[in-house]
Amino acid sequence: MSDSRLSTWLKIFLLIAIAACSCSVSPTAFASPEVASANPESRQMDFWLGDWTVTYPGMTGRANSKVYVELDNCMIVENWDGGKGHRGKNMFAYSDDDKNWHGMFADNQGRVHTFEGKVVNGSGEFTGPSRGSNGETVLNRIKIVRINANKVEQSWEKSTDNGTTWTMEFHGEYMRKNP
């Protein structure tokens, strides 16, 4: 197995381990899943739960997103279908250990990104490093913002100068299906 594939699999394993550990508030949490779901911080992204139609500038066709909870309500999962064969999965979990949200994006084109961030008042912001096509360091920033009960916006920006300037890579509007 190549070093880059091994590194990718290690990142995936670590994120899953972090998500699983973030639910262990106490030994009794395993006996009572309600403990994790009662943690107000782990519920900060519930505004994003549901079935969504996603639009973005220049889009042709339809994109869809389904956002739900897993692991006894400890992890938010987005299944994203951007159309034209592009699919991805976002996973976010709150860690009571370090008081941060951790996330991972993976798609069917072999891209994997990890993030860390905060969610406050219906707005989440997450950052994480990756490599560009020429091996350069890239900083990624995702924002997920509740506009109202039936609309959420998500943006993905990249910076090649450590966050001094940002370039918009994706700006999607999520409209709730069957509000």
C-alpha positions as CSV (number, residue, x, y, z in Angstrom):
1,M,0.0,0.0,0.0
2,S,1.4,3.4,-0.9
3,D,2.2,6.0,1.7
4,S,-0.5,8.3,0.6
5,R,-3.2,5.6,0.7
6,L,-2.0,4.5,4.1
7,S,-2.1,8.2,5.3
8,T,-5.7,8.5,4.0
9,W,-6.8,5.4,5.7
10,L,-5.1,6.5,9.0
11,K,-7.0,9.8,8.8
12,I,-10.3,8.0,8.2
13,F,-9.6,5.6,11.2
14,L,-8.6,8.5,13.4
15,L,-11.8,10.5,12.6
16,I,-14.0,7.5,13.3
17,A,-12.2,7.0,16.6
18,I,-12.6,10.7,17.5
19,A,-16.3,10.5,16.7
20,A,-16.8,7.4,18.8
21,C,-14.8,8.8,21.7
22,S,-16.7,12.1,21.6
23,C,-19.7,10.3,22.8
24,S,-18.1,8.9,26.0
25,V,-19.2,11.6,28.5
26,S,-19.1,9.1,31.3
27,P,-19.2,5.3,31.7
28,T,-23.0,5.5,32.1
29,A,-23.2,7.1,28.6
30,F,-22.9,3.6,27.1
31,A,-25.9,2.4,29.0
32,S,-28.0,5.5,28.2
33,P,-27.7,7.1,24.7
34,E,-29.9,9.9,25.9
35,V,-26.9,11.4,27.7
36,A,-25.0,12.2,24.5
37,S,-28.1,13.6,22.8
38,A,-28.9,15.7,25.9
39,N,-25.5,17.5,25.6
40,P,-26.5,20.9,24.2
41,E,-23.2,21.3,22.3
42,S,-23.7,18.1,20.4
43,R,-27.2,19.4,19.3
44,Q,-25.8,22.7,17.8
45,M,-26.1,21.5,14.2
46,D,-29.5,19.9,14.4
47,F,-30.8,22.8,12.2
48,W,-29.1,21.0,9.3
49,L,-31.0,17.7,9.8
50,G,-33.4,16.8,7.0
51,D,-33.7,16.2,3.2
52,W,-32.5,19.1,1.0
53,T,-32.4,20.2,-2.6
54,V,-29.0,22.0,-3.2
55,T,-28.4,24.7,-5.8
56,Y,-25.2,26.6,-6.5
57,P,-24.0,29.1,-9.2
58,G,-23.5,27.6,-12.6
59,M,-25.3,24.4,-11.6
60,T,-27.1,22.3,-14.2
61,G,-29.3,19.5,-13.0
62,R,-30.2,18.7,-9.4
63,A,-28.1,18.1,-6.3
64,N,-29.5,16.5,-3.2
65,S,-28.5,16.2,0.4
66,K,-29.7,14.1,3.3
67,V,-28.5,15.0,6.7
68,Y,-29.1,12.7,9.7
69,V,-27.6,11.6,13.0
70,E,-25.7,8.4,13.8
71,L,-23.9,6.8,16.8
72,D,-26.7,7.4,19.3
73,N,-27.1,11.0,18.1
74,C,-23.4,11.8,18.5
75,M,-22.5,12.4,14.9
76,I,-24.1,14.4,12.1
77,V,-23.8,12.8,8.7
78,E,-24.5,14.3,5.3
79,N,-24.9,12.2,2.2
80,W,-24.4,14.5,-0.7
81,D,-25.2,13.8,-4.4
82,G,-24.1,16.6,-6.6
83,G,-25.4,15.0,-9.8
84,K,-23.2,14.0,-12.7
85,G,-21.8,11.1,-10.7
86,H,-20.2,13.2,-7.9
87,R,-21.1,12.0,-4.4
88,G,-19.7,12.8,-1.0
89,K,-20.1,12.3,2.7
90,N,-19.6,14.8,5.5
91,M,-19.4,13.7,9.1
92,F,-19.2,16.1,12.1
93,A,-19.1,15.3,15.8
94,Y,-18.7,17.4,18.9
95,S,-15.9,16.3,21.3
96,D,-16.6,17.0,24.9
97,D,-12.9,16.3,25.5
98,D,-11.5,19.4,23.7
99,K,-14.8,21.3,23.3
100,N,-14.5,21.4,19.5
101,W,-16.4,20.0,16.5
102,H,-14.4,17.7,14.3
103,G,-15.3,16.8,10.7
104,M,-14.3,14.8,7.7
105,F,-15.3,15.1,4.0
106,A,-14.8,12.2,1.6
107,D,-16.0,11.8,-1.9
108,N,-16.1,9.2,-4.7
109,Q,-13.2,11.0,-6.5
110,G,-10.7,10.1,-3.8
111,R,-10.6,13.4,-1.9
112,V,-10.5,13.3,1.9
113,H,-10.4,16.4,4.1
114,T,-10.5,16.8,7.9
115,F,-11.7,19.8,9.8
116,E,-12.0,21.3,13.3
117,G,-14.2,24.2,14.3
118,K,-17.0,25.7,16.4
119,V,-20.7,26.1,16.0
120,V,-22.4,29.1,17.5
121,N,-26.0,30.3,17.1
122,G,-26.8,28.4,13.9
123,S,-23.5,29.0,12.3
124,G,-20.6,26.5,12.0
125,E,-17.1,27.3,10.8
126,F,-14.5,24.6,10.3
127,T,-10.9,24.7,9.0
128,G,-8.4,22.1,8.0
129,P,-5.3,21.6,5.9
130,S,-4.8,19.7,2.7
131,R,-2.4,19.6,-0.3
132,G,-3.0,21.2,-3.7
133,S,-2.4,19.5,-7.0
134,N,1.2,20.6,-7.0
135,G,1.8,19.6,-3.4
136,E,1.4,23.1,-2.0
137,T,-0.3,23.5,1.4
138,V,-3.9,24.6,1.2
139,L,-6.1,25.7,4.1
140,N,-9.8,24.8,3.7
141,R,-12.7,26.6,5.4
142,I,-16.3,25.3,5.4
143,K,-19.2,27.4,6.8
144,I,-22.6,26.0,7.4
145,V,-25.1,28.7,8.3
146,R,-28.8,28.4,9.2
147,I,-30.7,31.1,7.2
148,N,-34.1,30.0,8.5
149,A,-36.0,26.8,9.3
150,N,-36.1,25.8,5.6
151,K,-32.8,27.2,4.2
152,V,-29.2,26.6,5.0
153,E,-26.1,27.9,3.2
154,Q,-22.8,26.1,2.9
155,S,-19.6,27.6,1.5
156,W,-16.2,26.0,1.0
157,E,-13.2,28.3,0.6
158,K,-9.5,27.6,0.0
159,S,-6.4,29.7,0.9
160,T,-2.9,29.1,-0.3
161,D,-1.5,31.9,1.9
162,N,-2.4,30.5,5.3
163,G,-5.8,32.3,5.5
164,T,-4.8,35.8,4.4
165,T,-6.9,35.6,1.3
166,W,-9.7,33.1,0.4
167,T,-11.1,31.8,-2.9
168,M,-14.7,30.5,-3.0
169,E,-14.8,26.9,-4.3
170,F,-18.5,26.2,-3.5
171,H,-21.4,28.2,-2.3
172,G,-24.6,26.1,-2.0
173,E,-28.1,26.9,-1.0
174,Y,-29.9,24.1,0.8
175,M,-33.7,24.3,0.5
176,R,-35.7,21.8,2.7
177,K,-37.8,19.3,0.8
178,N,-41.4,19.2,2.0
179,P,-41.1,21.9,4.7
